[in-house]
């Protein structure tokens, strides 16, 4: 195997250490019939292992190139790596890319929960043996189960493209371990795992090739690991991680766009050689993910509103816990002043027990002297809630990375309250827990004001009673509603 020069004597005297994948004890392998089954599946272990290597690099990563993307499944891992703003997925099989390009399109959830940073994804058809400007600027290049699908005589061109022209900070290569093949049921010696494999290397052969790469490109070092642990500690997939000696922090982003010496990496390594070259790759698909463009203050206001709505739902749910008793749920906990604590006792020390006592009027709250309780919201006449800022601030900030100010919270939720008074920490808001409705028509006079009723939240018994009588006269009620609507439209 003379594709690259390698110190064979060093290989035999001091082989590189094998570093096992993190927490291999949680991964298993069983034989089912004539198949070897991994849990999690081996491909998922590969993707997870490469993702962990990238995230553990502790360097700023904005662009990743995945060579041999095929069905584009690895993108699901790449999209969640912090800082990544551009992903280029390269494969030589255009038909496979066309049929799989839907996997990189944003989902509905991506529009609802938008990214804090932009993300551009390019699905590209091209030969990785030939450098293309689309590859420039990548800090990471991954080749997952790729090299075994190439002829050995083509590997030097691939290595030159990646290590000389692209010059990323990190290169991750995975390939099958021929030493593991003996564990496959009914395995025939000399037979490859896949019909398209041109070769399958043992651990010694793979390490020999990798050492040849780092001897040719001495700015890089290599580490070995694996995934898919076998019975005797042999990995089904072997992984090589190439690191560039130069610290990424030495070169700022503006410098990466200028002509530099050959010792630089990223896009600058091949910039002088590829200046003015047109792209020879074909872009199959390109998409940009939606970005959250709100300012910090706009985000905080929206967050405060969301938490306030959750509080309102919390207060409304007090009457609807399904407790088969005439005693309301808030009177069945701690002597009658609170909603149930979380059922998981292990979390109880980290959770706050918010109280929701009931009073006939607001004067009774102040007479009770309980208004200073920091974890309490008051239900007045079973109609509306009295919400002090000190309690509201605890509720809003319980899940926030940084505490929102009282002024911002009061400004955000003020329009949702029918009455407010005070400011800052002394702010108090009143929120209705029912819908007001009129008994007869929308035209209400002073003499009819007593006909105004309130749609309070019904108890479970009331809901059951109403349901039993509702089914018998649904048809008649529908007819009445239609007639009333027709009369209103006629008027």
C-alpha positions as CSV (number, residue, x, y, z in Angstrom):
1,X,0.0,0.0,0.0
2,X,2.1,2.9,-1.3
3,X,-0.5,5.5,-2.0
4,X,1.3,7.8,0.6
5,X,4.7,7.6,2.3
6,X,4.6,6.3,5.8
7,X,7.2,5.3,8.4
8,X,6.4,1.7,8.7
9,X,8.9,1.1,11.4
10,X,7.2,3.7,13.6
11,X,3.9,2.0,13.0
12,X,5.2,-1.3,14.4
13,X,7.2,0.2,17.3
14,X,4.7,2.6,18.8
15,X,1.2,2.3,17.4
16,X,-1.1,5.3,18.1
17,X,-3.4,4.8,21.1
18,X,-7.0,3.7,20.4
19,X,-9.4,6.1,22.2
20,X,-12.8,4.5,22.8
21,X,-16.0,6.4,22.0
22,X,-17.5,8.2,25.0
23,X,-19.5,5.9,27.3
24,X,-19.4,2.7,25.2
25,X,-21.0,0.8,28.0
26,X,-24.4,2.3,27.0
27,X,-24.2,0.7,23.6
28,X,-24.9,-2.9,22.8
29,X,-24.7,-5.5,20.1
30,X,-26.8,-8.7,19.6
31,X,-27.0,-11.4,17.0
32,X,-30.5,-11.8,15.5
33,X,-30.6,-14.7,13.1
34,X,-28.1,-14.1,10.4
35,X,-27.8,-10.4,11.3
36,X,-25.7,-8.3,13.7
37,X,-27.8,-5.7,15.4
38,X,-26.4,-2.7,17.2
39,X,-28.3,-0.5,19.7
40,X,-28.4,2.3,18.9
41,X,-28.0,1.5,15.2
42,X,-24.4,1.7,13.9
43,X,-25.1,4.6,11.6
44,X,-26.5,6.6,14.5
45,X,-23.5,5.8,16.6
46,X,-21.2,7.1,13.8
47,X,-23.2,10.3,13.4
48,X,-23.2,10.8,17.2
49,X,-19.5,10.1,17.4
50,X,-18.6,12.6,14.7
51,X,-20.9,15.2,16.2
52,X,-19.3,14.8,19.6
53,X,-15.8,15.2,18.1
54,X,-16.8,18.4,16.4
55,X,-18.5,19.9,19.5
56,X,-15.6,18.9,21.7
57,X,-13.2,20.8,19.6
58,X,-13.8,24.0,21.5
59,X,-13.2,26.2,18.5
60,X,-15.5,28.6,16.6
61,X,-17.1,26.6,13.8
62,X,-19.2,28.5,11.2
63,X,-18.9,26.2,8.1
64,X,-18.9,22.4,7.8
65,X,-18.4,20.4,4.6
66,X,-19.6,16.8,4.6
67,X,-18.2,14.8,1.7
68,X,-20.1,11.7,0.7
69,X,-23.4,12.9,2.1
70,X,-25.5,10.5,0.0
71,X,-29.0,10.5,1.6
72,X,-28.1,13.7,3.7
73,X,-29.0,12.1,7.0
74,X,-26.0,13.5,8.8
75,X,-27.4,17.0,8.4
76,X,-29.8,16.3,11.2
77,X,-26.8,16.2,13.5
78,X,-24.9,19.1,11.9
79,X,-27.8,21.6,12.2
80,X,-27.8,21.4,16.1
81,X,-24.0,22.3,16.4
82,X,-23.7,25.7,18.0
83,X,-22.2,28.4,15.8
84,X,-22.6,26.5,12.4
85,X,-23.9,29.0,9.8
86,X,-23.2,27.2,6.6
87,X,-23.3,23.5,5.7
88,X,-22.2,22.1,2.3
89,X,-23.2,18.5,1.6
90,X,-21.3,16.9,-1.3
91,X,-21.8,13.7,-3.1
92,X,-21.1,12.4,-6.6
93,X,-24.5,10.7,-7.0
94,X,-26.9,13.4,-8.3
95,X,-29.9,11.0,-8.4
96,X,-29.6,10.2,-4.7
97,X,-29.2,13.9,-3.8
98,X,-32.3,14.8,-5.8
99,X,-34.4,12.2,-4.0
100,X,-33.1,13.2,-0.6
101,X,-32.9,17.0,-0.8
102,X,-36.2,17.3,1.1
103,X,-34.2,16.3,4.3
104,X,-32.5,19.7,4.4
105,X,-35.6,21.8,4.0
106,X,-36.8,23.8,7.1
107,X,-39.6,22.2,9.1
108,X,-42.7,24.0,10.4
109,X,-41.1,24.0,13.8
110,X,-38.1,26.0,12.4
111,X,-40.5,28.8,11.5
112,X,-42.1,28.7,15.0
113,X,-38.9,28.4,17.0
114,X,-36.5,30.4,14.8
115,X,-32.7,30.1,15.1
116,X,-30.6,32.7,16.8
117,X,-28.0,32.5,14.0
118,X,-28.4,32.2,10.3
119,X,-28.0,28.8,8.6
120,X,-27.5,28.2,4.9
121,X,-27.5,24.7,3.5
122,X,-26.2,23.7,0.1
123,X,-26.7,20.3,-1.5
124,X,-23.9,19.9,-4.1
125,X,-23.1,17.3,-6.7
126,X,-19.4,17.0,-7.3
127,X,-16.2,14.9,-7.3
128,X,-14.3,15.4,-4.1
129,X,-11.1,14.6,-5.8
130,X,-11.4,18.0,-7.5
131,X,-11.3,21.2,-5.5
132,X,-14.1,23.6,-5.8
133,X,-14.5,27.2,-4.4
134,X,-17.7,26.0,-2.7
135,X,-15.5,24.1,-0.2
136,X,-13.5,27.2,0.8
137,X,-13.7,28.5,4.3
138,X,-14.7,25.3,6.0
139,X,-13.3,24.8,9.5
140,X,-14.5,21.1,9.5
141,X,-14.6,18.4,6.8
142,X,-16.2,15.1,7.5
143,X,-15.9,11.9,5.4
144,X,-18.2,9.3,6.9
145,X,-17.9,5.9,5.3
146,X,-16.6,7.4,2.1
147,X,-13.0,6.3,1.3
148,X,-13.9,2.6,1.1
149,X,-16.1,3.4,-1.9
150,X,-13.2,4.9,-3.8
151,X,-10.3,3.2,-5.6
152,X,-7.1,3.4,-3.6
153,X,-5.4,5.1,-6.5
154,X,-7.9,8.0,-6.2
155,X,-7.3,8.6,-2.5
156,X,-4.2,10.9,-3.0
157,X,-6.3,13.3,-5.0
158,X,-9.0,13.4,-2.3
159,X,-6.3,13.9,0.4
160,X,-4.8,16.8,-1.7
161,X,-8.2,18.4,-2.1
162,X,-9.0,18.3,1.6
163,X,-5.6,18.8,3.3
164,X,-3.9,21.1,0.8
165,X,-6.7,23.2,-0.8
166,X,-9.4,23.3,1.8
167,X,-7.1,23.1,4.8
168,X,-9.7,22.8,7.6
169,X,-8.9,22.9,11.2
170,X,-10.5,19.5,11.8
171,X,-11.0,16.5,9.5
172,X,-12.9,13.4,10.6
173,X,-12.7,10.1,8.6
174,X,-14.7,6.9,9.3
175,X,-14.3,3.6,7.6
176,X,-15.2,-0.1,8.3
177,X,-12.8,-2.1,10.4
178,X,-12.0,-5.3,8.6
179,X,-10.8,-6.8,11.9
180,X,-14.5,-6.8,13.0
181,X,-15.8,-8.7,10.0
182,X,-15.2,-12.1,11.7
183,X,-18.1,-11.3,14.1
184,X,-20.7,-11.1,11.3
185,X,-22.8,-14.3,11.1
186,X,-22.0,-16.5,8.1
187,X,-19.1,-14.1,7.1
188,X,-17.0,-15.3,4.2
189,X,-13.3,-14.3,4.6
190,X,-12.3,-11.8,2.0
191,X,-15.8,-10.7,1.3
192,X,-16.7,-7.0,1.8
193,X,-19.7,-5.7,3.8
194,X,-21.1,-3.8,0.8
195,X,-21.1,-4.5,-2.9
196,X,-19.7,-1.1,-3.7
197,X,-16.7,-1.3,-1.3
198,X,-13.4,-1.2,-3.1
199,X,-11.5,-2.2,0.0
200,X,-11.9,-2.7,3.7
201,X,-8.8,-2.0,5.9
202,X,-7.8,-3.5,9.2
203,X,-7.0,-1.1,12.0
204,X,-3.3,-1.4,11.3
205,X,-3.8,-0.6,7.6
206,X,-6.0,2.3,8.3
207,X,-3.6,3.7,10.8
208,X,-0.8,3.2,8.4
209,X,-2.6,5.3,5.7
210,X,-3.5,8.0,8.2
211,X,0.1,8.3,9.4
212,X,1.1,8.7,5.8
213,X,-1.3,11.6,5.5
214,X,0.1,13.5,8.5
215,X,3.7,12.8,7.3
216,X,2.8,14.4,3.9
217,X,0.9,17.3,5.6
218,X,2.9,17.9,8.7
219,X,0.6,20.7,10.0
220,X,-1.8,17.9,11.1
221,X,-1.8,15.3,13.8
222,X,-4.1,12.3,14.0
223,X,-6.0,10.5,16.8
224,X,-7.9,7.2,16.5
225,X,-11.1,6.1,18.0
226,X,-14.1,4.0,17.0
227,X,-17.8,3.1,17.5
228,X,-19.8,-0.1,17.4
229,X,-17.9,-2.0,20.1
230,X,-17.4,-5.7,19.6
231,X,-17.0,-8.6,21.9
232,X,-13.2,-8.4,22.3
233,X,-13.0,-4.6,22.3
234,X,-12.8,-4.3,18.5
235,X,-14.7,-1.5,16.9
236,X,-16.9,-2.1,13.9
237,X,-16.2,1.4,12.6
238,X,-12.8,3.0,13.0
239,X,-12.5,6.8,13.2
240,X,-9.5,9.0,12.5
241,X,-9.5,12.7,13.7
242,X,-7.0,15.0,12.1
243,X,-6.2,18.2,13.9
244,X,-4.4,21.2,12.5
245,X,-1.5,22.4,14.6
246,X,-2.3,26.1,14.2
247,X,-4.7,27.5,16.7
248,X,-7.8,28.8,15.0
249,X,-7.9,31.9,17.2
250,X,-4.6,33.2,15.6
251,X,-6.5,34.1,12.4
252,X,-9.6,36.3,12.6
253,X,-12.4,36.1,10.1
254,X,-11.2,39.2,8.1
255,X,-7.8,37.6,7.7
256,X,-9.4,34.5,6.3
257,X,-10.5,36.5,3.3
258,X,-7.1,37.8,2.4
259,X,-4.1,36.2,0.7
260,X,-1.9,34.4,3.3
261,X,1.1,32.1,3.4
262,X,0.8,28.4,2.7
263,X,0.9,27.6,6.4
264,X,-2.6,29.1,6.8
265,X,-5.7,26.9,6.7
266,X,-9.3,27.1,5.9
267,X,-10.1,28.8,2.6
268,X,-6.8,30.7,2.6
269,X,-4.7,27.6,2.0
270,X,-5.9,27.2,-1.5
271,X,-7.0,30.7,-2.2
272,X,-4.0,31.7,-4.2
273,X,-4.3,28.6,-6.3
274,X,-8.0,28.9,-7.0
275,X,-8.5,32.6,-7.3
276,X,-10.7,33.3,-10.3
277,X,-11.8,29.7,-10.7
278,X,-15.4,29.0,-11.4
279,X,-17.4,26.4,-9.6
280,X,-17.3,23.0,-11.2
281,X,-19.8,21.5,-8.7
282,X,-23.5,21.5,-9.4
283,X,-25.8,22.9,-6.7
284,X,-28.8,20.6,-6.3
285,X,-30.6,22.5,-3.6
286,X,-29.9,25.6,-1.4
287,X,-32.0,26.9,1.5
288,X,-31.8,29.3,4.3
289,X,-33.3,28.7,7.7
290,X,-35.5,31.3,9.3
291,X,-33.8,33.5,11.8
292,X,-35.2,35.2,14.9
293,X,-34.6,38.9,14.1
294,X,-36.1,40.3,17.2
295,X,-34.1,42.7,19.3
296,X,-33.2,41.7,22.9
297,X,-36.0,43.8,24.3
298,X,-38.6,42.5,21.9
299,X,-37.6,38.9,22.8
300,X,-37.9,39.7,26.5
301,X,-41.3,41.3,26.0
302,X,-42.6,38.2,24.1
303,X,-41.1,35.9,26.7
304,X,-42.8,37.8,29.6
305,X,-46.1,37.6,27.7
306,X,-45.7,33.9,27.1
307,X,-45.0,33.3,30.8
308,X,-48.0,35.5,31.8
309,X,-50.3,33.5,29.6
310,X,-49.0,30.3,31.2
311,X,-49.8,31.9,34.6
312,X,-53.3,32.7,33.5
313,X,-53.8,29.1,32.4
314,X,-52.4,27.9,35.7
315,X,-54.9,30.0,37.6
316,X,-57.9,29.0,35.4
317,X,-57.0,25.3,35.8
318,X,-57.5,25.5,39.6
319,X,-61.2,24.7,39.3
320,X,-60.8,21.9,36.8
321,X,-58.5,19.4,38.4
322,X,-61.2,16.7,38.4
323,X,-61.3,16.3,42.2
324,X,-64.5,14.5,43.2
325,X,-65.3,16.6,46.2
326,X,-67.2,19.8,46.9
327,X,-64.0,21.2,48.4
328,X,-62.0,23.1,45.7
329,X,-58.6,21.8,44.9
330,X,-56.8,24.8,46.4
331,X,-58.4,24.0,49.7
332,X,-57.1,20.4,49.7
333,X,-53.4,21.2,50.0
334,X,-51.5,22.5,53.0
335,X,-54.6,23.5,55.0
336,X,-56.4,25.1,52.1
337,X,-54.0,27.6,50.4
338,X,-52.2,26.1,47.4
339,X,-52.2,24.0,44.2
340,X,-50.6,20.6,44.3
341,X,-46.8,20.5,44.2
342,X,-45.1,18.5,41.4
343,X,-45.6,14.8,41.8
344,X,-41.9,14.0,41.5
345,X,-40.5,14.4,45.0
346,X,-36.9,14.5,43.6
347,X,-37.8,17.8,42.0
348,X,-39.7,19.3,44.8
349,X,-36.7,21.0,46.3
350,X,-36.1,22.9,43.0
351,X,-39.8,23.8,42.4
352,X,-41.8,26.7,43.9
353,X,-45.2,26.0,45.4
354,X,-47.4,28.9,44.3
355,X,-50.4,29.5,46.4
356,X,-53.8,30.6,45.1
357,X,-56.0,31.5,48.1
358,X,-59.6,32.7,47.5
359,X,-61.1,35.8,49.0
360,X,-64.6,37.4,48.8
361,X,-63.1,40.8,48.0
362,X,-59.8,42.7,47.8
363,X,-60.2,44.2,51.2
364,X,-60.1,40.8,52.8
365,X,-56.7,40.2,51.2
366,X,-55.2,43.2,52.8
367,X,-56.9,42.5,56.1
368,X,-55.4,39.0,56.1
369,X,-51.9,40.6,55.8
370,X,-51.0,37.9,53.2
371,X,-50.3,40.3,50.4
372,X,-46.5,40.2,51.0
373,X,-46.3,36.6,50.2
374,X,-43.8,36.3,47.3
375,X,-45.4,33.1,45.8
376,X,-49.0,33.9,46.0
377,X,-51.8,34.9,43.5
378,X,-55.2,35.8,44.9
379,X,-58.6,34.8,43.5
380,X,-61.2,37.4,44.2
381,X,-64.9,36.4,44.4
382,X,-64.0,33.4,42.1
383,X,-64.1,35.9,39.2
384,X,-60.7,37.5,38.7
385,X,-57.1,37.3,40.0
386,X,-55.1,39.8,41.9
387,X,-51.4,39.5,40.7
388,X,-48.7,41.3,42.7
389,X,-45.5,42.1,40.8
390,X,-43.2,40.3,43.3
391,X,-45.1,37.0,42.7
392,X,-45.4,37.7,38.9
393,X,-41.6,38.4,38.7
394,X,-40.8,35.1,40.3
395,X,-43.1,33.3,37.9
396,X,-41.7,35.0,34.8
397,X,-38.1,34.7,35.7
398,X,-38.2,31.1,36.9
399,X,-37.1,29.9,33.4
400,X,-35.3,32.9,32.1
401,X,-31.5,33.0,31.6
402,X,-31.4,36.5,32.9
403,X,-34.0,38.1,35.2
404,X,-36.3,40.5,33.5
405,X,-36.9,43.9,35.2
406,X,-40.2,44.7,36.9
407,X,-40.7,47.6,34.6
408,X,-40.4,45.5,31.5
409,X,-42.8,42.8,32.8
410,X,-45.4,45.4,33.8
411,X,-45.1,47.0,30.4
412,X,-45.4,43.7,28.6
413,X,-48.5,42.4,30.4
414,X,-50.3,45.7,31.2
415,X,-52.7,45.5,28.3
416,X,-53.8,42.0,29.4
417,X,-55.1,43.4,32.7
418,X,-58.4,45.1,33.1
419,X,-56.9,47.3,35.9
420,X,-53.4,48.0,37.2
421,X,-52.0,50.3,39.8
422,X,-48.6,51.0,41.3
423,X,-45.2,50.7,39.6
424,X,-42.0,48.7,39.7
425,X,-42.1,46.2,42.6
426,X,-45.4,47.7,44.0
427,X,-47.2,47.0,40.7
428,X,-50.5,45.0,40.9
429,X,-52.6,43.8,38.0
430,X,-56.1,42.3,37.9
431,X,-56.9,39.7,35.3
432,X,-60.4,38.2,34.6
433,X,-60.7,34.5,34.8
434,X,-64.1,34.4,33.0
435,X,-65.9,35.8,29.9
436,X,-68.6,38.4,30.4
437,X,-71.8,37.7,28.4
438,X,-75.3,39.2,28.1
439,X,-78.4,37.1,28.6
440,X,-80.7,38.5,25.8
441,X,-79.3,40.9,23.2
442,X,-76.3,43.0,22.7
443,X,-78.3,46.2,23.4
444,X,-78.1,46.6,27.2
445,X,-79.8,49.4,29.1
446,X,-79.4,50.4,32.7
447,X,-82.6,48.5,33.6
448,X,-81.2,45.3,32.0
449,X,-77.8,45.5,33.7
450,X,-78.8,43.0,36.3
451,X,-79.3,40.4,33.5
452,X,-75.6,40.4,32.8
453,X,-74.1,37.0,33.8
454,X,-70.6,35.7,34.0
455,X,-69.4,32.5,32.3
456,X,-67.4,31.2,35.2
457,X,-65.2,28.1,34.6
458,X,-67.5,25.1,35.3
459,X,-66.7,22.3,37.7
460,X,-66.3,18.7,36.4
461,X,-69.8,17.9,37.9
462,X,-71.3,20.7,36.0
463,X,-69.7,19.7,32.8
464,X,-70.9,16.1,33.2
465,X,-74.5,17.3,34.0
466,X,-74.6,19.7,31.0
467,X,-73.2,17.0,28.6
468,X,-76.0,14.5,29.6
469,X,-78.7,17.0,28.7
470,X,-77.0,18.5,25.7
471,X,-77.3,15.6,23.3
472,X,-81.1,15.5,23.4
473,X,-81.7,19.0,22.1
474,X,-78.6,19.8,20.0
475,X,-80.7,19.8,16.8
476,X,-83.3,22.2,18.2
477,X,-80.6,24.5,19.5
478,X,-78.9,24.6,16.2
479,X,-82.1,25.6,14.5
480,X,-82.6,28.4,17.0
481,X,-79.1,29.7,16.4
482,X,-79.6,29.7,12.7
483,X,-82.9,31.6,13.1
484,X,-81.2,34.2,15.3
485,X,-78.3,34.6,12.9
486,X,-80.8,35.1,10.1
487,X,-82.7,37.8,12.0
488,X,-79.5,39.6,12.9
489,X,-78.4,39.6,9.3
490,X,-81.8,40.8,8.2
491,X,-81.7,43.7,10.6
